[in-house]
Amino acid sequence: GRKYSVPGMVLIILLPMIAAINLVAWLFSWRRRQVLRKAKQPDPNYSTDEAEGMESVESMLIDISTLRAATEDFAESNKLGEGGFGPVYKGTLLSGDEIAVKRLSKSSTQGVEELKNELALVAKLKHKNLVRLIGICLEQQERLLIYEFIPNRSLDLILFDEEKRQKLDWETRYKIINGVARGLQYLHEDSQLKVVHRDLKASNVLLDMNMNPKISDFGLAKIFGRDQTQGVTNRVVGTYGYMAPEYVMRGNYSVKSDVFSFGVLVLEIVMGRKNSDCYNSHQSQDLLTTVWEHWTAGTVLEMADPSMNKSDALRCIHVGLLCIQGNPTDRPMMSTVAMMLGGDTFSLPAPSKPAFYSTNAGANSSTGSSMSIPSVQARS
């Protein structure tokens, strides 16, 4: 037979292998383009504008068939809950990994904007106290966001349930407060983006297997320029009881608006009680007023769980009151809050009367409840 030199033999062996590798790479690339093209197909409910920026997250695309199998075709038994965006389902992938699938309601117009906003943000934010986005699906007129599954669900389901609240000993509550503080500090000061969440509340704090908190739901979040200090909107959207007065009254929002929401959340966690609608003068006395009155009377610890560490609980209440000051400039930055919570060596300034304080139950707030409040779109 014919004799080949060693280099010739190497070429004979390598060339088919290289061709095969190139073919596999081309097929893989073609398949990915097909999936992306399917996700971008225009339909009456899907604007091509929604596909802007999808190229950067192409690797996060998940087939609708995978998600239907994981959730048993979005079975009601797998439904975890429902918010302004739409329902959320639990799913299990073939790998055994558990996921949470947020499904945009087809009747939701605002939800489309919130999905785009959340996708643009969460894919770029990575912190242990923020919920992790795993993937997206934009097929068959579906708009789905896929997250890591957080087994203990949201804080409000435990904190505001008298029986379940027993799980929240002081060590756990303190861990949740500090974890949320670190997550907000990352959003405001430490990430590649400067982000204002705009809807921090107990139901948007998820708890993992070890009760570590993860901030979720970035549908209303806004990205600020590094030198930007404030944003203004004519459309005030948020949750009663957590919104800062400058946002409710004038549509102004900033990182200090999130600080206000954090202060409310801290007081809720320490007291185990939900803040009422402090913008409605017909409601009973809200949590902020009650805490302030007990603070000035020196009896605030009587409101808290007796099993709590008194020194730590008192410090958390003090920090919470500093965060809910009526003037945004009087509220600390989250990096300062984290240091305040960190130990007794950090001296705390005395708090002033908080926002929405009313002198008695049912009275108008001295900081603005008697003002004309614009139309506010409340979220559940």
N, C-alpha and C positions, 0 to 999 in steps of 0.2 A: 504494500500500500504506500500512499504518499507519506513522506516524513515532514514534520513541521518543527520549526525551531521553537525554543522555549517561549520567546515573546509571542510567536504566532499562536501557540497553544493557549497562552493567557488571554489573548484577544478573543479567540474562539469561545472560551468559557465566559469571559466577562461581558462581551457585547450583548448576548441574549439576556443576561441577568439585568444589565442596565436598562435594556428596552422594557423588560417586565416591570421593573421598579417605576420607570417613567409612566407606563400604562396605568399602573395602580394609582399613582399620584394624580394622573389626569382624571381617572374615574372618580376618585375621592373629591377632587376639586369640582368636577361637573355635578356630582351629587349635591354638594353644598350649595352650588349656584342654583340648582333646581329647587332646593328647600327654601332658599332665600327668595327666589322668584315667586314661589307659591305663597310665601308669607306676605309678599308685596302686591299680590294680585288685587286690583281695585274691585270693590263691590259697593253697593249702596250704603253700607254701614262702615266703610273703611276708607279713609282719605289717604292718598299717597303721601301726604305730608307727614303722616304718622311714621313712615318708614325712614325719615331723616335720621341719620345717625345709627341706623341699624347695622351698617357695615362693621362698626366698631365692636358690636356685640354679637356678631354672626356665630361665634363659637358657642354662644349660650342658647342657641335655638334648640328646642325640643319638639319632636313630632307630636301632633295632637293624638295620634293613636297610642303613643306611650302614656300620655296623661289620662286618656280615657280608661286604659287598662289599669293604671295605678289607682284611680279613684272609683273604679267600678262604674264607669260612665257617669261620673259626678252624682253618685248615689246620695240620697237624702241622709242615709245613715252615716255617711262620711263627712257631712257638713259640720264645720266647726263653728260657724257663725256668719254674720252678715253685717257689713258696714255701708258707708256711703258709696264705696267703690263697687260693691257687689258681694256675692257669697265667697266664702273661703272653705276649701275642702282638704281633708287629709288624704294623702295617697301613699302607696308603697311601691317603689320601683322594683324591677326584677332583681336588682342587686340586693334588695332588702332595705335600702335606705328609705327613710320616711321623709315625706315632703309636705308642704302646705301650698296649695294651689289657689291663688287669688284670681277669681274669674270676673271680668268686667261685665256688668249687667248690660244687655243689649239695648235697654231703654235709657241708659245713662249717657248723657251728653257731656257732662262735666267729668265723668269718669275717664273719658278718653284723654283729656288734658292731664288728669291726675296720673294715669298710667304712663304717659310720655314723660311726665315730670319725675315720677318715681324711678322709672327705668334709667333716665339720664343721670340721676343722682346715686342710687344704691349701687349700681355697677362700679362706681368710682370710689365708694366709701368702704373702708375695711377697718373694723374695730371690734373687739370682743364684746362690746356693749351695744352693738348695732346688729339688727337681724341681717342675715346673709342671703343675698339673692343668688339662686342657683341657675336659673334659666328663664326663658321666655318662650311663648308660643303665639304666633299670629297666623294661624291657619283656619280655613273653613269658617270665616267670619268670627272666630274666637279671638279674644285678647286675654292672655293669661300670663301671670307672673308666678314663678315657682321659687319658693323659699325653703330654707332648712325648716324642718318641723320642730317646734318648741313644745315639749311635752306638757309642761304645766300651764300652758296657755297664758292668758293675760292676768295682770295683777288685780284688776278690779273684781274678777270672779272669785278671788280668794279674800281679798282685803275687805270687801263690803258684804261678805257672807259670814254671819256670826259664828257658824259652826266651823267653816273652813279656815277662818281667820286664826284659829288655834295653831295652825301650822306655822304661822309667822311669829316665831319668837323674836326677841330683840336683836339677836345676832343676825338673823335673816333680814329683818327690816333694815338694819344698819347697812348690811351688804347691798341691799337693793338701792338705798338712797345714794351710797357712794358710787355704785356702778352707773346709775343714771347720770350722776354728776360728771363722771369721767367721759361717758358717751357724749354728753352735751358739750363738754370742753373740747373734745375732738372735733365736733361739728363746727363750733364757733371759732376755734383758735388753732387747732393742731393739724387739720386735714389739708389736702391740696386745694380743697374748696372751702369757702366760708359760707356755711349753710345755716339758715334760720328754719327750724322745724315747723313752727306755727300751729302744731296741734299735739303738743305733749300732754298726756293725760294717763290715768291709770290703765285704761283699756288699750293704750298703745305701748305699754311696757310688758313685754313677754318674759316669762320665767323658764329657764331651761331646767334640766334634770336636777341640777345642783342649786336651783333657785337663784342663779345669776341672771340679772336683768339685761334685756336687749330692747333697745328703742326700735319701734317699727312704724310703718305707715308714713311715707314721705310724699304722699300725694299733694299736700299743700305747701311743701317746703320750697324755699327760695334761695337761690345762690346769690350772694353778695360779692361785689368787688372788694378787694382787700382794704381799700380806703373808704368803702361805703359804710355809713353808720345807720341808715334808715331807709325803709321802703314805704310807699303809700299805695293804698288800694281803695277803690270805690266799692269793692265787693268784699265785705267782711264775712269770712267763713271760719267757723271754729266751734268749740264746745263750751257751752255755758258753764261757768264756774272756774274755768281755767284761763280765759282770755284776759289779757292785760287791759287796763282802762284806756290807755292811749289808742289801742287797736279797736276796741269796741266803739269809742266815741268819735275818733277821727280817722280810723283806717291806717294809723301809723304802726309799723312793726319793725323790730330789730332783734338783735340777740338778747336784749333786755326784756323783750316780750316773752321769750323762752324762759328766761330767768324767773319771771313772774309765775309762769305755769309750773316751773320746777318747785318754787316756794309753796304753791298750793298743794302739789303732790307730796312734798315732804310732810306738811301738816296732816294730810290725809293718812299717810303711812304711820306716823307716830300716834295719831289719835284713833285710827281705825274707823274713821267716819268720813263720808263723802261731803264735799263742799256743795252747798245748795246753790241755786241760781241767785247769785248776789246782785244781779242787775235788775231783778224784779222786786220792787218794794213790797209786793203783796206776799212774798214768801216769808217763812219763818226765819229767825236769825241764822245767818250763814256761819260757816266754820271759822272764817277769818275774823269776824267780829267776836265770836265766842272765845277763840284763843287769845285775842288781844286783851279782852276784858279780864280773863284769868291771869294773863301775863302781868298786867298792871296791878292786879290784886295779890300777886305772889302765890297763886293757887293753881298754876297751869299744869303742874305734874299730877294734880288730882284727876285731870281729864285723861291722862295716859294710862296704859296698862301697868298695873303695879309691879309686874315681873320685869319691867324694863330697867336697864341701867340708868339711874337717875341723872348722872352727870352727862352721859352721851345723849340721852333723850332731851335734856334741857338745852344742850348745845344745838341739836338738830332743830328744835323749836325756835331758838334764837336765830339760826341761819335762815329758817323758813320765813320768819317775820322780816328779816332784812331783804329777802328776795321779793316780797310782795308790797314794797313801798310804792306809793302812788306815783312818784316822779321816777322815770326810768333811770336818770343819772344817779339816783340814790341807791339803786340796786347794784350789787357786786357783779363782776364778770365771773364766769364759771370757773376759771382757773383759781380765782380768789376763793370762791365757794368751796372748791375741792380742798384747798389749804385750811379753810375754816373748819371743815368737817374732819380734817386729819388729826387733830390733837388739841390738847389744852394749852399748848404753848402759843397758839395764835390768838391774840387778843381781839375780841369782837366789839365793834361799836354798838352803842345802844340803838335799838330800832325805834322808829317813830310810828305814829298811828298808821296802820296799813291802808291800802286802797280799799274802797267800798265799805269802809267802817261805818256802821250805823249805831247810834247811841242807844237804841233799844230795838227789840224784835219788831220787824215790820216798818221801821223808820227808813227814811230816805238816806242814802249814803252821802256822807259829807264830802266825798271826793268825786261825785259825779252821778249818782243814781237819779238825782233830781234833774239832770240835764236831759236834753232831747237825744235819745239813742237812735242811730240810724238803723235801717233794716239789716238784720243779721241772719245769715243762713246758718242755722245750727246743725252740728253733726252729732250723730249718736255715738 
